[in-house]
Amino acid sequence: MKQIAIIGAGNWGTALSIVAAEAGNSVRLWSRSPEVVTAIDRHRVNSVYLPDAQIPAGVQATTEIGEALIDSEIVIIATPSHATRTVLESMPSKLPSDAVVVSATKGIEIETGKRISQLVAEVLGDQLGNRFVCLSGPSFAKEVVEHHPTAIVAASTDRKLSEAIQTALSSASLRIYTNDDVVGTELGGSVKNVMAIAAGMVAGLGLGFNSVAALITRGLAEMSRLALAEGGKLETMMGLAGLGDLVLTCTGSLSRNRFVGHELGKGRSLDEIISGMKEVAEGVRTSRALKLLANRRAVEMPITEEVFSVLYEGKAVKDAAMQLMTRPLRGEF
């Protein structure tokens, strides 16, 4: 049994708290919201996120981050990427120096283009930065807590750390694989959200399966180019953290990013769509970070460029689709 702190009580953080407790661990779940904490402690449900999921008695909720971190052997960060730096900055004096820091956040810092592993090393120091694991892969929180068979990845440069997370969280319905490609795993989990917005736009325009298949395939090529330029591995892009997560997010009706794209394709404004959502669609902000990375590395990312243009430059979705289809003809590889 491990003492696990989960920082962030949205859909995924709540799901991970359930998974961890069901695996026999003692869990403290941190939330900014007193409403969420009260509902969990009194009624064993997260009334805001995953309200239909029963939370085991092994999960203790708190609004005090220091309390959540006491004696923690594993600390799972499950906050939106734009809030991660602030959350990390509130942790150093409270965080055990021998803890394993796990990122369950699928995003990149907008202003700097830094991945979560880089933020952890920068804010918490090299000792904890070297004890980092990225947890990613195709996983809708709702289906995980309903015990649908799910496979994800724990990536770390230290095999013992990824295997520790694999052991602590795996169950009969959640199978965790390990790899050593933190860069590729983080980028796969981030880029796929932007591709999901594009896939949603395609569906919102009323286009069919041909169009979605083309989008996913070319999205994978785009994702792979950036990952390789940043030092990731092609095998990762072909695995759960790359292709697996891309397919799920681009086609699944539970995808928040796909929903945003779908509504944009139907003609709704971004502000209107976002204002009606409880949780963050990471791809909206991540498109800005990816544009920064692509320019920095001189990597061609046309789908990302068009998504960015729709989100931030007022381009019509139909025009973005036409721009992609009228690019100069070229070889596939």
C-alpha positions as CSV (number, residue, x, y, z in Angstrom):
1,M,0.0,0.0,0.0
2,K,1.2,3.5,-0.9
3,Q,0.4,6.9,0.5
4,I,-0.8,8.8,-2.6
5,A,-1.6,12.5,-3.0
6,I,-3.6,13.5,-6.0
7,I,-3.5,17.3,-6.8
8,G,-6.6,18.2,-8.7
9,A,-10.1,16.8,-8.4
10,G,-11.5,17.2,-11.9
11,N,-12.7,14.2,-13.9
12,W,-9.3,12.6,-14.3
13,G,-8.0,13.4,-10.8
14,T,-11.2,12.0,-9.3
15,A,-11.0,8.9,-11.4
16,L,-7.4,8.3,-10.4
17,S,-8.3,8.7,-6.8
18,I,-10.9,5.9,-7.2
19,V,-8.5,3.7,-9.1
20,A,-5.7,4.2,-6.5
21,A,-8.0,3.5,-3.6
22,E,-9.5,0.4,-5.2
23,A,-5.9,-0.8,-5.7
24,G,-5.5,-0.7,-1.9
25,N,-3.7,2.6,-1.5
26,S,-4.4,5.4,0.9
27,V,-5.3,8.5,-1.0
28,R,-5.6,12.2,-0.3
29,L,-7.3,14.2,-3.0
30,W,-6.8,18.0,-3.1
31,S,-9.3,20.4,-4.6
32,R,-9.6,24.2,-4.5
33,S,-13.3,23.8,-4.1
34,P,-14.8,23.5,-0.6
35,E,-18.0,22.3,-2.3
36,V,-16.2,19.3,-3.9
37,V,-14.4,18.4,-0.7
38,T,-17.5,18.5,1.4
39,A,-19.5,16.4,-1.1
40,I,-16.7,13.7,-1.1
41,D,-16.3,13.6,2.6
42,R,-20.0,13.6,3.4
43,H,-21.6,11.7,0.5
44,R,-18.6,9.9,-1.2
45,V,-19.3,11.6,-4.5
46,N,-17.7,14.5,-6.4
47,S,-20.9,16.5,-7.0
48,V,-19.3,18.7,-9.7
49,Y,-17.2,16.1,-11.6
50,L,-18.1,12.4,-12.1
51,P,-21.2,12.7,-9.9
52,D,-22.3,9.1,-10.6
53,A,-19.1,7.5,-9.4
54,Q,-18.9,6.3,-5.8
55,I,-15.6,7.3,-4.1
56,P,-14.1,4.7,-1.8
57,A,-13.6,5.4,1.9
58,G,-9.8,5.2,1.3
59,V,-10.0,8.6,-0.4
60,Q,-9.8,11.7,1.9
61,A,-10.5,15.0,0.3
62,T,-9.0,18.3,1.4
63,T,-8.6,22.0,0.4
64,E,-5.2,22.1,2.1
65,I,-2.4,21.1,-0.3
66,G,0.1,20.7,2.6
67,E,-2.3,18.2,4.2
68,A,-2.6,16.2,1.0
69,L,1.2,16.0,0.7
70,I,2.0,14.7,4.2
71,D,4.2,11.6,4.0
72,S,3.1,11.0,0.3
73,E,5.2,8.5,-1.6
74,I,3.5,9.3,-4.9
75,V,2.2,12.7,-5.9
76,I,0.0,12.8,-9.0
77,I,-0.5,16.2,-10.6
78,A,-3.9,16.3,-12.3
79,T,-4.5,20.0,-12.7
80,P,-5.0,21.9,-16.0
81,S,-1.7,22.7,-17.7
82,H,-2.2,26.5,-17.3
83,A,-2.4,26.1,-13.5
84,T,0.4,23.6,-13.1
85,R,3.2,26.1,-12.5
86,T,1.3,27.9,-9.7
87,V,0.3,24.6,-8.1
88,L,3.9,23.3,-8.2
89,E,5.2,26.6,-6.7
90,S,2.9,26.0,-3.7
91,M,4.4,22.6,-3.0
92,P,8.2,22.5,-2.5
93,S,8.4,23.0,1.3
94,K,5.6,20.5,1.8
95,L,6.7,17.8,-0.6
96,P,8.7,14.7,0.6
97,S,12.1,14.7,-1.2
98,D,11.8,11.0,-2.0
99,A,8.3,11.2,-3.5
100,V,7.6,10.1,-7.1
101,V,6.1,13.0,-9.0
102,V,3.5,11.8,-11.6
103,S,2.0,14.1,-14.2
104,A,-1.5,13.2,-15.4
105,T,-1.8,16.5,-17.1
106,K,-2.0,16.5,-20.9
107,G,-0.9,19.9,-21.9
108,I,2.1,22.4,-22.4
109,E,2.7,25.7,-20.7
110,I,1.5,28.3,-23.1
111,E,4.0,31.1,-22.5
112,T,7.1,29.0,-22.6
113,G,6.2,25.8,-24.6
114,K,7.6,23.8,-21.6
115,R,6.3,20.3,-20.9
116,I,5.2,19.3,-17.4
117,S,8.4,17.4,-16.8
118,Q,10.4,20.5,-17.5
119,L,8.2,22.6,-15.1
120,V,8.7,20.0,-12.4
121,A,12.5,20.1,-12.7
122,E,12.4,23.9,-12.9
123,V,10.1,24.6,-9.9
124,L,10.8,21.6,-7.6
125,G,14.5,21.0,-8.5
126,D,16.5,18.3,-10.1
127,Q,16.1,15.8,-7.3
128,L,12.4,15.6,-7.8
129,G,12.7,16.3,-11.5
130,N,14.6,13.1,-11.8
131,R,11.8,11.3,-10.0
132,F,9.2,12.1,-12.6
133,V,6.7,9.8,-14.4
134,C,4.3,10.8,-17.1
135,L,0.9,8.9,-17.1
136,S,-0.9,9.2,-20.4
137,G,-2.8,7.2,-23.0
138,P,-6.4,6.7,-24.2
139,S,-8.6,7.0,-21.1
140,F,-11.9,8.7,-20.6
141,A,-12.4,9.1,-16.8
142,K,-16.0,8.0,-16.9
143,E,-15.1,4.7,-18.6
144,V,-12.2,4.1,-16.2
145,V,-14.4,4.3,-13.1
146,E,-17.0,2.1,-14.8
147,H,-14.2,-0.5,-15.1
148,H,-14.1,-0.6,-18.9
149,P,-10.9,-2.3,-19.9
150,T,-8.3,0.5,-20.4
151,A,-4.6,0.6,-21.3
152,I,-2.3,3.5,-20.6
153,V,1.4,4.3,-20.2
154,A,3.7,5.3,-17.4
155,A,6.8,6.9,-18.9
156,S,10.0,7.6,-17.0
157,T,13.7,7.7,-17.6
158,D,14.0,5.6,-14.4
159,R,12.5,2.2,-15.1
160,K,12.0,1.5,-11.4
161,L,9.8,4.6,-11.0
162,S,7.6,3.8,-14.0
163,E,7.3,0.2,-12.6
164,A,6.4,1.5,-9.2
165,I,3.5,3.5,-10.7
166,Q,2.5,0.5,-12.8
167,T,2.3,-1.7,-9.7
168,A,0.5,0.9,-7.6
169,L,-2.3,1.7,-10.0
170,S,-2.9,-1.3,-12.2
171,S,-6.0,-3.4,-11.8
172,A,-8.1,-6.0,-13.6
173,S,-9.6,-3.2,-15.8
174,L,-6.7,-0.8,-15.9
175,R,-3.5,-2.1,-17.6
176,I,-0.5,0.1,-17.4
177,Y,2.5,-0.3,-19.7
178,T,5.9,1.3,-19.2
179,N,8.3,3.1,-21.5
180,D,11.3,5.4,-21.1
181,D,10.2,8.1,-23.6
182,V,8.9,11.0,-21.4
183,V,9.2,13.5,-24.2
184,G,7.2,11.6,-26.7
185,T,4.6,10.5,-24.1
186,E,4.0,14.1,-23.0
187,L,3.8,15.5,-26.5
188,G,1.5,12.7,-27.7
189,G,-0.9,13.6,-24.8
190,S,-0.8,17.3,-25.7
191,V,-0.9,17.3,-29.5
192,K,-3.8,14.9,-29.7
193,N,-6.0,17.5,-28.0
194,V,-5.5,20.0,-30.9
195,M,-6.1,17.3,-33.4
196,A,-9.3,16.4,-31.6
197,I,-10.5,20.0,-32.0
198,A,-9.8,19.7,-35.8
199,A,-11.6,16.3,-35.9
200,G,-14.6,17.9,-34.2
201,M,-14.6,20.7,-36.7
202,V,-14.7,18.1,-39.5
203,A,-17.7,16.4,-37.9
204,G,-19.4,19.8,-37.1
205,L,-19.2,20.7,-40.8
206,G,-21.2,17.5,-41.6
207,L,-18.2,15.8,-43.3
208,G,-18.0,12.0,-43.1
209,F,-15.7,9.1,-42.0
210,N,-13.3,9.7,-45.0
211,S,-12.5,13.2,-43.7
212,V,-12.0,12.1,-40.1
213,A,-9.7,9.2,-41.1
214,A,-7.6,11.6,-43.2
215,L,-7.4,14.1,-40.3
216,I,-6.3,11.4,-37.8
217,T,-3.7,10.0,-40.1
218,R,-2.2,13.4,-41.1
219,G,-2.5,14.5,-37.4
220,L,-0.4,11.5,-36.4
221,A,2.3,12.5,-39.0
222,E,2.2,16.1,-37.6
223,M,2.5,14.8,-34.0
224,S,5.4,12.5,-34.9
225,R,7.3,15.3,-36.6
226,L,7.2,17.5,-33.5
227,A,8.0,14.6,-31.1
228,L,11.0,13.5,-33.1
229,A,12.3,17.1,-33.3
230,E,12.0,17.4,-29.5
231,G,13.8,14.1,-28.9
232,G,10.9,11.7,-28.6
233,K,10.7,8.3,-30.2
234,L,8.6,7.2,-33.2
235,E,7.6,4.0,-31.4
236,T,5.8,6.1,-28.8
237,M,3.8,7.8,-31.5
238,M,2.7,4.4,-32.8
239,G,1.6,3.3,-29.3
240,L,-0.9,4.1,-26.6
241,A,0.3,7.6,-25.8
242,G,0.4,8.6,-29.5
243,L,-2.0,6.8,-31.9
244,G,-4.1,5.3,-29.2
245,D,-4.9,8.5,-27.5
246,L,-5.3,10.3,-30.8
247,V,-7.9,7.9,-32.1
248,L,-9.9,8.0,-28.8
249,T,-9.9,11.8,-28.5
250,C,-10.7,12.4,-32.2
251,T,-13.6,9.9,-32.3
252,G,-15.0,9.6,-28.8
253,S,-18.2,11.5,-27.9
254,L,-16.8,12.0,-24.3
255,S,-13.9,14.1,-25.7
256,R,-14.1,17.7,-24.5
257,N,-11.7,18.9,-27.2
258,R,-13.7,17.2,-30.0
259,F,-16.9,18.8,-28.6
260,V,-15.3,22.2,-28.8
261,G,-14.3,21.6,-32.5
262,H,-17.7,20.1,-33.3
263,E,-19.6,23.2,-31.9
264,L,-17.2,25.5,-33.8
265,G,-17.9,23.6,-37.0
266,K,-21.6,24.2,-36.4
267,G,-21.0,27.9,-36.2
268,R,-21.0,28.6,-32.4
269,S,-18.4,31.0,-31.0
270,L,-15.5,29.8,-28.9
271,D,-16.5,32.1,-25.9
272,E,-20.0,30.7,-26.0
273,I,-18.8,27.1,-26.1
274,I,-16.2,27.5,-23.3
275,S,-18.6,29.4,-21.0
276,G,-20.9,26.3,-20.9
277,M,-18.2,23.8,-20.0
278,K,-17.2,22.7,-16.5
279,E,-13.8,21.4,-17.4
280,V,-10.9,22.7,-19.5
281,A,-10.5,21.6,-23.1
282,E,-6.7,21.6,-23.1
283,G,-6.4,21.8,-26.8
284,V,-7.7,25.4,-26.9
285,R,-4.6,26.7,-25.0
286,T,-2.3,24.0,-26.2
287,S,-2.6,25.1,-29.8
288,R,-0.8,28.3,-28.8
289,A,2.0,26.4,-27.2
290,L,2.3,24.0,-30.1
291,K,2.5,26.9,-32.6
292,L,5.4,28.3,-30.5
293,L,7.2,24.9,-30.4
294,A,6.6,24.4,-34.2
295,N,8.1,27.8,-35.0
296,R,11.0,27.2,-32.6
297,R,11.9,23.9,-34.2
298,A,10.9,24.8,-37.8
299,V,8.4,21.9,-37.8
300,E,5.6,21.9,-40.3
301,M,2.3,21.6,-38.5
302,P,-0.5,22.7,-40.9
303,I,-3.4,21.3,-38.9
304,T,-2.2,23.0,-35.8
305,E,-1.9,26.2,-37.8
306,E,-5.4,26.1,-39.0
307,V,-6.9,25.2,-35.6
308,F,-5.0,28.2,-34.1
309,S,-6.3,30.4,-36.9
310,V,-9.9,29.4,-36.1
311,L,-9.5,29.8,-32.4
312,Y,-7.5,33.0,-32.2
313,E,-7.6,34.8,-35.6
314,G,-11.3,34.5,-36.4
315,K,-10.9,32.2,-39.4
316,A,-14.0,30.4,-40.6
317,V,-13.9,26.6,-40.1
318,K,-14.9,26.0,-43.7
319,D,-12.0,28.2,-44.9
320,A,-9.6,26.3,-42.6
321,A,-10.7,23.0,-44.1
322,M,-10.3,24.3,-47.6
323,Q,-6.8,25.6,-46.8
324,L,-5.7,22.1,-45.8
325,M,-7.2,20.5,-48.9
326,T,-5.6,23.0,-51.3
327,R,-2.1,22.9,-50.0
328,P,0.6,21.9,-52.6
329,L,0.5,18.3,-53.5
330,R,3.4,16.2,-52.2
331,G,4.6,12.7,-51.3
332,E,3.1,11.1,-48.2
333,F,6.4,10.3,-46.5
